[in-house]
Each structure stands twice: as structure tokens, then as C-alpha cells.
């Protein structure tokens, strides 16, 4: 096997958790995420990140999120770590490029006066 990590970013629909009784919904969401990661990453050793766990349990046991955007990373030893996908990193890089463009355009417009 290669020594590289395999990474996938997926959105998981967790709406089926509402079939279960209220007091078990978040437990089912955790199990659904584990099963999803096992299926898509082809590994039985799945660990959930602490931030993901906090996000799932933030609204209590009866009202978990309806969907979750996940980053799944499979190590070379077969362990899959599931965490929240940080869209802020993508937005910051895009925003950084936009800021540089706006600064350049301001410099250009200032010299024409």
C-alpha cells in the first residue's frame, strides 16, 4: 500500500434519524456517520473527531443536525478519522485573493485622478 492518506469530503443526509424515537436520535446520527464512513472508506476502524461530536450533540439528544459536511481521512494503517469539513479555510483563501485584487484596483484608480 502507499504511504499517502486518502481524503474524501462528503455531505451526509441524516434525515433518517427522525424515524427513531426522540430520545435516541443523536445516538442514531453517530451510528449513521460511522456506517457511512465504513462504507465509503472501506475500513472498520472509524474514529469521530471531537469537534464533530460536539457539533452533533450541540442541540441535545432529541434534535441533531439534518445533514453534515464531513472530511474523512484514511491513514496508511487503515484508521479513518471523520471530522467536520472547514469551509472557512476555502472562504479565507478566496477572500484573500479578492482583497489583493481590490487593493490593486484601488491603486490603479487612485493614480488616474
C-alpha positions as CSV (number, residue, x, y, z in Angstrom):
1,X,0.0,0.0,0.0
2,X,1.1,3.6,-0.5
3,X,2.0,5.7,2.5
4,X,-0.3,8.5,1.5
5,X,-3.5,9.4,3.2
6,X,-6.8,9.1,1.4
7,X,-9.2,12.0,1.9
8,X,-12.8,12.4,0.9
9,X,-15.2,15.3,1.5
10,X,-18.9,14.2,1.6
11,X,-22.2,15.6,2.6
12,X,-24.3,13.1,4.7
13,X,-28.1,13.2,4.8
14,X,-29.1,12.4,8.4
15,X,-32.8,12.8,8.0
16,X,-33.5,9.1,8.6
17,X,-32.6,9.7,12.3
18,X,-36.1,11.2,12.7
19,X,-37.6,7.7,12.2
20,X,-36.3,6.7,15.6
21,X,-37.8,7.9,18.9
22,X,-36.8,11.4,20.0
23,X,-34.6,10.3,22.9
24,X,-32.4,8.2,20.5
25,X,-32.0,10.5,17.5
26,X,-28.4,11.8,18.2
27,X,-27.2,8.3,19.0
28,X,-28.5,7.1,15.7
29,X,-26.8,10.0,13.9
30,X,-23.5,9.0,15.4
31,X,-24.1,5.4,14.2
32,X,-25.1,6.6,10.7
33,X,-21.9,8.6,10.4
34,X,-19.8,5.6,11.4
35,X,-21.6,3.4,8.9
36,X,-21.2,5.9,6.2
37,X,-17.5,6.2,6.8
38,X,-17.1,2.4,6.9
39,X,-18.9,2.0,3.6
40,X,-17.2,4.8,1.7
41,X,-13.7,4.5,3.1
42,X,-13.7,0.6,3.2
43,X,-12.4,0.4,6.8
44,X,-13.8,-1.0,10.0
45,X,-11.7,1.3,12.3
46,X,-13.6,4.6,12.4
47,X,-13.0,7.5,14.8
48,X,-15.0,10.6,15.1
49,X,-13.3,14.0,15.8
50,X,-14.1,15.8,19.0
51,X,-15.3,18.9,17.2
52,X,-17.7,16.8,15.0
53,X,-19.0,15.1,18.2
54,X,-19.6,18.5,19.8
55,X,-21.4,19.8,16.7
56,X,-23.7,16.7,16.6
57,X,-24.6,16.9,20.3
58,X,-24.8,20.7,20.5
59,X,-28.6,20.8,20.3
60,X,-29.2,17.9,22.6
61,X,-30.2,14.3,22.2
62,X,-33.5,14.9,20.5
63,X,-32.6,17.5,17.8
64,X,-29.4,16.5,15.9
65,X,-28.5,18.2,12.6
66,X,-30.3,17.1,9.4
67,X,-27.1,17.0,7.4
68,X,-23.4,17.2,7.9
69,X,-20.4,18.0,5.7
70,X,-17.6,15.6,6.6
71,X,-13.9,15.2,5.8
72,X,-12.9,11.6,6.1
73,X,-9.1,10.8,6.2
74,X,-7.8,7.3,6.0
75,X,-4.3,6.7,7.4
76,X,-1.9,4.2,5.9
77,X,-2.7,1.8,8.9
78,X,-6.4,1.8,7.9
79,X,-7.8,4.1,10.6
80,X,-10.4,6.6,9.4
81,X,-10.8,9.9,11.2
82,X,-14.0,11.7,10.5
83,X,-14.1,15.4,11.1
84,X,-16.1,18.5,10.1
85,X,-15.2,20.0,6.7
86,X,-13.9,23.5,7.3
87,X,-15.4,25.7,4.6
88,X,-13.9,28.7,6.3
89,X,-10.4,27.7,5.1
90,X,-11.7,27.8,1.5
91,X,-13.5,31.1,2.0
92,X,-10.4,32.7,3.6
93,X,-8.2,31.8,0.6
94,X,-10.8,33.1,-1.8
95,X,-11.3,36.3,0.3
96,X,-7.5,36.8,0.5
97,X,-7.3,36.7,-3.3
98,X,-10.3,39.2,-3.6
99,X,-8.7,41.5,-1.1
100,X,-5.4,41.6,-3.1
101,X,-7.4,42.3,-6.3
102,X,-9.4,45.1,-4.7
103,X,-6.2,46.7,-3.3
104,X,-4.6,46.5,-6.8
105,X,-7.7,48.1,-8.4
106,X,-7.7,50.9,-5.8
107,X,-4.1,51.7,-6.6
108,X,-4.9,51.8,-10.2
109,X,-7.9,54.0,-9.8
110,X,-6.0,56.4,-7.4
111,X,-3.3,57.1,-10.0
112,X,-5.8,58.1,-12.7
113,X,-7.0,61.1,-10.7
